[in-house]
Amino acid sequence: MSNYPNYHKTDHYNTDTTNNIAARYTEILGFLGEDATRDGLLKTPERVAKALQYLTHGYHLDAAEILRSAMFEEEYSQMVIVKDIEVYSMCEHHILPFFGKAHIAYIPNGHIVGLSKIPRVVDVFARRLQVQERLTNQIKDCIQDTLTPAGVAVVMECKHTCMSMRGIQKQNSVTTTSAFTGEFINDKTRSEFLHLITAKLA
């Protein structure tokens, strides 16, 4: 029985997946020289199993469907920018986090989309095992293919813990990736976008 009767925790994880991952992490702790039965580690395999399911839940989401759920006809044809979108993902090479910001713009071509859906698209693809280059392209392609705008621009700036915690151990390095379609291939339009995402509003 819980020591805190007024606290009710509800989890929504696949039981079989949780048990299978937890069993393997119990073995991994042993391989690392730890005692998985000691008090501090007793529930760690289960916690890791649930954390991994959460950090990769984007595999079970449809980013295009999220966009389609909030598409509206609108005769607005200027640039729409959502910048400083927080990004948290997991590098597929070492299963270590990378994190930073995404800046996304599109030029409507008869349809706009609810602004909250663009960060949701970022999360769908970020919550998978990733490399930043692929993540940038997946966001760009999803918005382009679903909204069919006159152009899409995506810039991502991330820090990778696989570089800062291990290997080269460069704590202050930032990786920037970009992808453009349509009107953003034009130097003038792309320059306007890049200026706007770096400018500070008065």
VOPAGU-2260 file (C-alpha; in pm, 1 decimal, decimal comma):
REM VOPAGU-2260
SITE   aa  ch    i         X         Y         Z
SITE  MET   A    0       0,0       0,0       0,0
SITE  SER   A    1     125,7     351,1     -84,2
SITE  ASN   A    2     263,7     570,5     193,3
SITE  TYR   A    3      82,4     858,8      24,6
SITE  PRO   A    4    -286,3     758,7      -7,6
SITE  ASN   A    5    -385,2    1087,0    -175,8
SITE  TYR   A    6    -127,5    1046,3    -452,6
SITE  HIS   A    7    -244,9     837,5    -746,5
SITE  LYS   A    8       2,7     795,3   -1029,3
SITE  THR   A    9    -133,7     687,0   -1366,6
SITE  ASP   A   10     103,5     547,7   -1628,0
SITE  HIS   A   11      20,7     479,6   -1989,2
SITE  TYR   A   12     295,5     250,2   -2113,2
SITE  ASN   A   13     291,3     -80,3   -2293,9
SITE  THR   A   14     339,6    -338,5   -2019,4
SITE  ASP   A   15     517,1    -597,4   -2235,2
SITE  THR   A   16     753,7    -337,0   -2379,7
SITE  THR   A   17     827,7    -199,4   -2032,9
SITE  ASN   A   18     901,8    -544,5   -1891,6
SITE  ASN   A   19    1122,0    -647,1   -2185,7
SITE  ILE   A   20    1330,1    -328,1   -2180,1
SITE  ALA   A   21    1355,8    -334,0   -1797,9
SITE  ALA   A   22    1482,5    -693,1   -1800,7
SITE  ARG   A   23    1759,3    -600,9   -2040,7
SITE  TYR   A   24    1856,6    -293,4   -1841,3
SITE  THR   A   25    1886,7    -507,9   -1531,7
SITE  GLU   A   26    2146,7    -711,0   -1722,8
SITE  ILE   A   27    2318,3    -395,6   -1850,5
SITE  LEU   A   28    2358,0    -262,5   -1495,8
SITE  GLY   A   29    2527,7    -588,4   -1404,3
SITE  PHE   A   30    2761,6    -564,9   -1703,1
SITE  LEU   A   31    2857,6    -214,4   -1587,7
SITE  GLY   A   32    2958,8    -351,8   -1248,5
SITE  GLU   A   33    2652,0    -235,8   -1056,3
SITE  ASP   A   34    2420,6    -425,9    -824,8
SITE  ALA   A   35    2074,8    -386,8    -976,3
SITE  THR   A   36    1916,3    -511,2    -654,0
SITE  ARG   A   37    2046,3    -230,0    -434,8
SITE  ASP   A   38    1791,9      21,3    -311,8
SITE  GLY   A   39    1884,3     310,9    -540,1
SITE  LEU   A   40    1872,7      96,9    -854,8
SITE  LEU   A   41    1585,9    -134,8    -773,2
SITE  LYS   A   42    1332,3      48,4    -991,1
SITE  THR   A   43    1580,9     202,8   -1232,5
SITE  PRO   A   44    1529,5     -51,0   -1514,1
SITE  GLU   A   45    1155,3      14,6   -1511,2
SITE  ARG   A   46    1209,1     390,4   -1502,4
SITE  VAL   A   47    1450,5     371,0   -1796,4
SITE  ALA   A   48    1206,0     154,7   -1990,6
SITE  LYS   A   49     929,4     410,5   -1944,0
SITE  ALA   A   50    1160,4     701,8   -2018,0
SITE  LEU   A   51    1271,4     544,1   -2345,4
SITE  GLN   A   52     912,3     485,5   -2449,8
SITE  TYR   A   53     830,8     849,0   -2381,0
SITE  LEU   A   54    1142,1     979,3   -2557,2
SITE  THR   A   55    1057,3     776,9   -2868,9
SITE  HIS   A   56     678,1     806,9   -2873,3
SITE  GLY   A   57     697,1     999,7   -3200,1
SITE  TYR   A   58     708,1     667,9   -3385,5
SITE  HIS   A   59     339,6     625,8   -3302,1
SITE  LEU   A   60     226,1     972,3   -3415,2
SITE  ASP   A   61     129,3    1101,5   -3759,8
SITE  ALA   A   62     268,4    1451,4   -3813,9
SITE  ALA   A   63      75,0    1508,2   -4135,6
SITE  GLU   A   64    -252,1    1421,2   -3962,4
SITE  ILE   A   65    -170,0    1670,9   -3687,9
SITE  LEU   A   66    -131,7    1944,5   -3949,9
SITE  ARG   A   67    -447,0    1842,1   -4135,4
SITE  SER   A   68    -646,7    1863,0   -3811,6
SITE  ALA   A   69    -603,2    2241,0   -3804,4
SITE  MET   A   70    -579,4    2355,9   -4167,7
SITE  PHE   A   71    -788,0    2655,2   -4267,4
SITE  GLU   A   72    -851,3    2825,7   -4598,6
SITE  GLU   A   73    -708,9    3176,8   -4582,8
SITE  GLU   A   74    -587,0    3419,6   -4848,0
SITE  TYR   A   75    -275,4    3517,9   -4655,5
SITE  SER   A   76      39,4    3493,4   -4862,0
SITE  GLN   A   77     315,3    3645,1   -4649,1
SITE  MET   A   78     573,7    3463,0   -4442,9
SITE  VAL   A   79     457,3    3291,5   -4122,7
SITE  ILE   A   80     737,9    3221,1   -3875,2
SITE  VAL   A   81     740,0    3020,7   -3553,5
SITE  LYS   A   82    1083,4    3054,8   -3398,0
SITE  ASP   A   83    1263,8    2938,3   -3085,6
SITE  ILE   A   84    1076,0    2606,9   -3075,3
SITE  GLU   A   85    1240,0    2391,6   -2808,9
SITE  VAL   A   86    1378,5    2064,7   -2943,3
SITE  TYR   A   87    1471,7    1756,2   -2741,3
SITE  SER   A   88    1578,5    1442,8   -2923,3
SITE  MET   A   89    1803,7    1138,2   -2895,4
SITE  CYS   A   90    2106,6    1081,2   -3115,5
SITE  GLU   A   91    2075,1     740,0   -3278,4
SITE  HIS   A   92    2450,9     680,7   -3272,5
SITE  HIS   A   93    2500,2     680,5   -2894,5
SITE  ILE   A   94    2142,4     709,3   -2757,0
SITE  LEU   A   95    2239,2    1037,6   -2592,5
SITE  PRO   A   96    2031,0    1357,1   -2597,2
SITE  PHE   A   97    2066,9    1653,2   -2825,5
SITE  PHE   A   98    1865,8    1966,7   -2771,6
SITE  GLY   A   99    1821,6    2320,7   -2893,5
SITE  LYS   A  100    1583,0    2529,5   -3099,5
SITE  ALA   A  101    1404,5    2511,0   -3432,7
SITE  HIS   A  102    1296,3    2809,8   -3639,9
SITE  ILE   A  103    1030,9    2735,2   -3900,4
SITE  ALA   A  104     859,2    2946,0   -4164,6
SITE  TYR   A  105     615,4    2881,3   -4444,5
SITE  ILE   A  106     447,3    3098,0   -4707,0
SITE  PRO   A  107      77,7    3002,5   -4730,8
SITE  ASN   A  108     -70,7    2911,8   -5065,2
SITE  GLY   A  109    -442,1    2910,8   -4985,0
SITE  HIS   A  110    -415,8    2742,5   -4644,8
SITE  ILE   A  111    -278,4    2832,5   -4304,0
SITE  VAL   A  112    -237,2    2600,0   -4006,0
SITE  GLY   A  113    -296,1    2644,6   -3633,3
SITE  LEU   A  114      29,6    2777,6   -3494,4
SITE  SER   A  115      55,8    2517,9   -3217,2
SITE  LYS   A  116      64,5    2241,1   -3477,7
SITE  ILE   A  117     407,8    2340,6   -3605,5
SITE  PRO   A  118     582,5    2274,5   -3270,7
SITE  ARG   A  119     382,7    1951,1   -3251,0
SITE  VAL   A  120     527,3    1843,0   -3585,1
SITE  VAL   A  121     874,8    1914,2   -3447,1
SITE  ASP   A  122     801,2    1693,9   -3146,2
SITE  VAL   A  123     667,9    1406,8   -3357,8
SITE  PHE   A  124     997,5    1373,6   -3542,5
SITE  ALA   A  125    1221,8    1474,1   -3251,6
SITE  ARG   A  126    1075,1    1203,7   -3026,2
SITE  ARG   A  127    1251,7     932,4   -3223,7
SITE  LEU   A  128    1610,1     814,9   -3254,4
SITE  GLN   A  129    1748,9    1081,4   -3482,9
SITE  VAL   A  130    2030,0    1266,8   -3647,6
SITE  GLN   A  131    1982,6    1641,7   -3671,9
SITE  GLU   A  132    2018,1    1645,4   -4049,5
SITE  ARG   A  133    1733,4    1397,4   -4100,8
SITE  LEU   A  134    1516,4    1568,1   -3839,9
SITE  THR   A  135    1551,1    1900,1   -4024,1
SITE  ASN   A  136    1446,6    1743,6   -4354,5
SITE  GLN   A  137    1156,1    1547,2   -4207,3
SITE  ILE   A  138    1002,3    1862,2   -4060,1
SITE  LYS   A  139    1048,5    2049,0   -4388,8
SITE  ASP   A  140     904,8    1767,1   -4601,0
SITE  CYS   A  141     602,1    1713,8   -4377,6
SITE  ILE   A  142     500,5    2080,1   -4386,2
SITE  GLN   A  143     566,0    2107,9   -4759,9
SITE  ASP   A  144     380,3    1788,6   -4854,1
SITE  THR   A  145      81,3    1851,4   -4625,1
SITE  LEU   A  146      18,1    2225,3   -4659,4
SITE  THR   A  147     162,7    2262,5   -5012,6
SITE  PRO   A  148     275,9    2617,1   -4931,6
SITE  ALA   A  149     476,5    2842,6   -5161,3
SITE  GLY   A  150     781,6    2754,0   -4955,5
SITE  VAL   A  151     912,5    2616,2   -4626,9
SITE  ALA   A  152    1222,4    2708,8   -4426,6
SITE  VAL   A  153    1365,8    2517,5   -4131,5
SITE  VAL   A  154    1676,1    2608,9   -3931,2
SITE  MET   A  155    1784,4    2406,3   -3629,2
SITE  GLU   A  156    2052,4    2490,2   -3371,8
SITE  CYS   A  157    2135,8    2208,8   -3129,5
SITE  LYS   A  158    2390,9    2098,1   -2873,6
SITE  HIS   A  159    2480,3    1728,8   -2878,9
SITE  THR   A  160    2574,4    1558,2   -2554,4
SITE  CYS   A  161    2754,4    1288,3   -2752,2
SITE  MET   A  162    3005,4    1566,6   -2830,1
SITE  SER   A  163    3004,1    1740,8   -2492,1
SITE  MET   A  164    2996,9    1444,1   -2249,4
SITE  ARG   A  165    3217,1    1199,1   -2438,1
SITE  GLY   A  166    3447,5    1182,1   -2737,3
SITE  ILE   A  167    3573,6    1527,2   -2830,2
SITE  GLN   A  168    3415,5    1683,6   -2514,2
SITE  LYS   A  169    3349,0    2028,3   -2660,4
SITE  GLN   A  170    3080,4    2172,0   -2431,7
SITE  ASN   A  171    3003,3    2492,5   -2620,4
SITE  SER   A  172    2976,4    2369,4   -2978,3
SITE  VAL   A  173    2645,1    2416,9   -3158,5
SITE  THR   A  174    2537,4    2235,1   -3474,1
SITE  THR   A  175    2323,4    2430,0   -3722,6
SITE  THR   A  176    2127,1    2265,2   -4002,6
SITE  SER   A  177    1888,5    2416,2   -4254,4
SITE  ALA   A  178    1647,8    2312,6   -4527,7
SITE  PHE   A  179    1448,9    2523,9   -4773,7
SITE  THR   A  180    1186,1    2473,0   -5042,0
SITE  GLY   A  181    1005,3    2690,8   -5295,5
SITE  GLU   A  182    1028,7    3066,4   -5242,1
SITE  PHE   A  183    1295,1    3020,9   -4974,9
SITE  ILE   A  184    1539,4    2901,0   -5239,7
SITE  ASN   A  185    1535,3    3266,4   -5350,3
SITE  ASP   A  186    1821,0    3456,6   -5184,6
SITE  LYS   A  187    1606,4    3759,1   -5095,5
SITE  THR   A  188    1331,0    3554,9   -4927,3
SITE  ARG   A  189    1578,7    3333,8   -4744,2
SITE  SER   A  190    1772,9    3638,2   -4622,9
SITE  GLU   A  191    1451,5    3795,6   -4490,6
SITE  PHE   A  192    1373,7    3475,8   -4298,7
SITE  LEU   A  193    1723,6    3453,9   -4152,3
SITE  HIS   A  194    1709,0    3819,1   -4050,5
SITE  LEU   A  195    1370,8    3775,0   -3880,0
SITE  ILE   A  196    1471,6    3471,3   -3676,3
SITE  THR   A  197    1777,9    3651,8   -3540,8
SITE  ALA   A  198    1611,6    3990,4   -3484,1
SITE  LYS   A  199    1481,8    4094,3   -3143,3
SITE  LEU   A  200    1144,5    4265,1   -3127,3
SITE  ALA   A  201    1148,6    4609,3   -2965,0
